[in-house]
Amino acid sequence: MRSLCLGFVLAAAIAMTASIAVAQKDAATGPYKVLKTAKVGGEGNFDYIFADAEGRRLYTPRSGPMGHLSVFNLDTLEPVGEIPNIGAGGAVVDPKSHHGFSTTKPMTMWDSVTLKVIKMIEVGDARADGIMFDPFNERVWVQSHTPPYSTVIDAKDGTVVGTLDLGGQPEQAVSDGKGHIFIDLEDKGSIAAVDAKTLKLTATYDLAGKGGTCAGLAFDVKNHILFATCRNPQTMVILNSEDGKVITTLPIGSGTDGAIFNPSTMEAFSSQSDGTLTVVKENSPTSFVVEQTVTTMPVAKTLTLDSKTGHILLFSAEFAPAPPGAPARPAGPPRGPMIPDSFVLLMVGK
């Protein structure tokens, strides 16, 4: 009887091992791949990337002494223009007013058709970082790791509507387009829920140690599901946006700095500085699985979605080896200086 039971155990173990191997193979050879790369060069560091699906433009802010906002054709990745002399970290466009905004200090407001600067907007001592356009009331939400942590700007005229102390350092924000904003607090391991009309903090969802240093946030608006991508531990924490209850966690790569959800395919994406793109499939509001891990390029840690084509856009560059004793960075291991003119755009799709 014991040998019979042992036989069943061994058979089950072999079957489980085979299933894991198949799953790993499927994850590596799934439907997504790098469709196109464009080595566009140029000087300056980089952080966020933004796709204007309506205007068919791709915005890549570059920071540093030669800071500028480079603009590319979203379909061909060919350059179409730039806004010089603004060391930007992120950009968004209001498709209705055609006003663009860049996280400079002070903030830069520009015309998305002509790429002409309209005005500069003072945001106090805020070190502008993440940025999001909220269609609910045509406002731009600017996130900062220093007070005021959130600054809200009217996209129509560029006036500052107000500021909000979230009790932590905000990174990425998402909107349901109906008056609710959710923002991950990178230093707190929590998600802030905000009333977009009153600019009031309504709740804070503690991730209870399941995810820390969360730098990406995606949103399935229809099913009220948030996807918080975290660096320590390296997980995607999936939770209900209405009550903050954690549904599940899934593994991702190291050094995440962005997340996006595609409602057309019911997939969440997390980009990582280790050169991977994690694709999570939402089978139902309670069932999620890592569908694929796509190899992209080291330091391709932020991403954007072209909602018309379903393509994911990322960017990166080549870096020299880190000098001995160089400290680790928040988003990954140490690295040397960027190799001049090595800046690359990547388009990922099926």
Buried (B, 14 or more C-beta within 10 A) or exposed (E): EEEEEEEEEEEEEEEEEEEEEEEEEEBEEBEBEBEBBBEBEBBBBBBBBBBBBBBBBBBBBBBEEEBBBBBBEBBEBEBBEBBEEBBBBBBBBBBEBBBBBBBBBEBBBBBBEEBEBBEEBEBEEBBBBBBBBBBBBBBBBBBBBEBBBBBBBBBEEBEBBEBBEBBBBBBBBBBBEEBBBBBBBBBBBBBBBBBBEEBEBEBBBEBEEBBBBBBBBBBBBEBBBBBBBBBEBBBBBBBBBEEBEBBBBBEBBBBBBBBBBBBEBBBBBBBBBBBBBBBBBBEEBEEBEBBBBBEBBBBBBBBBBBBEBBBBBBBBBBBEEBEEEEEEEEBBBBBEEBEEEBBBBBBBBE
